[in-house]
């Protein structure tokens, strides 16, 4: 699929088939994430891949939607703040870096025929406890990963005209 088609058709998936995702496909998704650009190439992220049923079920405490914790794979994107690049005025780019990593991951998944759903509204303390995260890892984004069980919905987006300003802001 070409890039234009990929970004046009990729949509959040909220229903997954129960068949496992082949390890080779998971590795391709993770490799795309690894290749994502990060500020000063610091790569201040870690990805946790959760495939066993008991751990996925325990993740329901972090995000209780059944389609999330029953998907065959859950990927947790964590920030490592101590590894992040910090601009001279003190602005850190760790959240931006992790977002770019996750974007690469979900686009690669879609290209392989897999579904994902970007989840930011979850209980990080539960993720931290279930996955035994060390203090330096901050869970920022979750996504289930699996084969979509239904066709993607049509995207609704604002027009470019309302989102883009050419030149100085007026």
N, C-alpha and C positions, 0 to 999 in steps of 0.2 A: 504494500500500500504506500502511496506517496505521502509526503508530509502533510500537504493540504487536506487530503482525504482523512488522514489520521486525526488531525486536530478538529476537523469538522464532525467526524463521526464518534470520537471518543466521548463517553458519558459515564457518569457514576452508575455503578451496578449495585443493586440492593436485593439481588436474589441470585444464588449460586447453585450450580449442580454439585452434587456430593462427590463426584469422582475426583480423585487426587490430581494435583498438578505435577506433571513430570519434573523431576529434579533438574533436567537440562533446561527447561523453560524458566524455572525459578532462578537458576544461575545466570541465564541471559538477562533477566530483569535486574538482578543484582549487579551485573557487570555494567549495564547502562547507568545505574545509579552511581557506581564507582567512577565512571568517566565524566560525571557532571562537573561543570566548572564551580569552583569555590573561590572566595576572596583570598588572594595571595596563595592559591593552591594549598591551603591549610588542611582541607578535608576534615573539618571538625564535626564529624558525625559517626555514628555507629548504627547499623541496621540489625535488628533481631528478627529472625525468621521463626515463627511459631507454627509447628505442624501437628504436634501431638494433641489429641482430643482433650485430655484433662486440663492442659494449660490453656487451650483455646476456650474451653468452657469457663475456666476461672476468669478469663478476660471479660466475661459478661458483666462483672462488677465494675469494669472501667467504662463499658459502653454496652448497654443492655439489649440492643436490637439483635434478635435471633439471627438474622442474615449475616451479621458481623461475626459473631463468635462460632457459628457453624460453618463458615466458609472453610475450605480445606487448608488455607494458609492465612496467617495474619502477619503482617510486617509492621514493625515498630521502628520509626525513625527517631533517633535520639541525638540531641546536641551535646557536644563536648565543649562547653564554654571556654575552658582553659586553653583550648587549641585554636580558638577563633582569632581572626584578624580584627584588630581594633583600629579604626581611623583616628587621626590626630586629635579630633574633637571628642573622642571617647565613644563614638558610635560603633557598636559591634555588629558583625555581619553573620553571626551564627544562625539566626533564624532564617535569614535569606538563603544561606548556604544549604540548610536542611530542606527548605522549600524547593530549591532547584534540584536537589538530589531526588526528592519525591516526585517532582515533575518528570524527570527523566525516567524514573521507575514506572510511573503509571502510563506514560506514552509507549514505552517498550512493551509493557504488558498488553496494551490495546493492540499494538502491532502484531503480537503473537496470538491474538484471539482470546486473551484473558481479560477479566474484568477487575476493577478496583473501585474504591470509594474513599476519597480523601476525608479523614475524620480528624477534626481538631477539638471538638467538644466532648472530651472524655475526662475521666478522673485519673490524673497522673499518679496519685498516691497508690491507687490500686495496681496500675501497670508496674510501678516501681516494686511493690510488694510481690506480685505474682511472678515477675521475672527476675527478682533479686538484683535489681539494678544498683550498681555502686553510686555513691553520691555525685560523682562527676558526670554521670549521664542523666540528661533531662529528656524524658519522652515528649516529643513535640507533635508528631503526626502518626496516625495509625491508618492502615488500609487492609481490608480483607483482600485476598487474591484467589481467583478461581475462574472456572468457566461460567460465563453468564447463563442463567436459566431462562432468560427472556430477552427479547430484542431491546436494544437501547431506545430510550425515550428521545424525542426531539429536543435539542437544546434551545433554551430561551436565553438570549443575551441582548444587552442594550446595543444600539447601533454604534458604529465607529464614530459617527458624527457627535454623539453625546459623550464619548469617552476620550477623544483625542483632540488636542489643541495644537495647531501648528504655530511655531514661533512663541513669542512671549504670551503669557496667560492674559486673556482680556476679560 
